[in-house]
Amino acid sequence: MSAERYNPEEDDSDEDGESLPVIGKTDKEREQLTQAVKNILLFRTLDDEQRMTVIDAMTQKVVSAGWFISSK
């Protein structure tokens, strides 16, 4: 799974009434993502609602074996 870069300082969607992205997921996918991020510092600082908001915005990216995944 992956998500677009997010800068909370530039996010004013709550103020403008814009809806945040929600990518459909099964309960199993949500649980897998929750388990996958539970020990990542960035996610540990979020409360449950914030964590689910981020997980809801994640999308799946299928890659072939041997691909190099970069943050850029």
Secondary structure, DSSP 4 states (H G I P E B T S, - for coil): -B-----GGG--HHHHTPPPP-----HHHHHHHHHHHTTSHHHHTS-HHHHHHHHHH-B-----TTPPP---
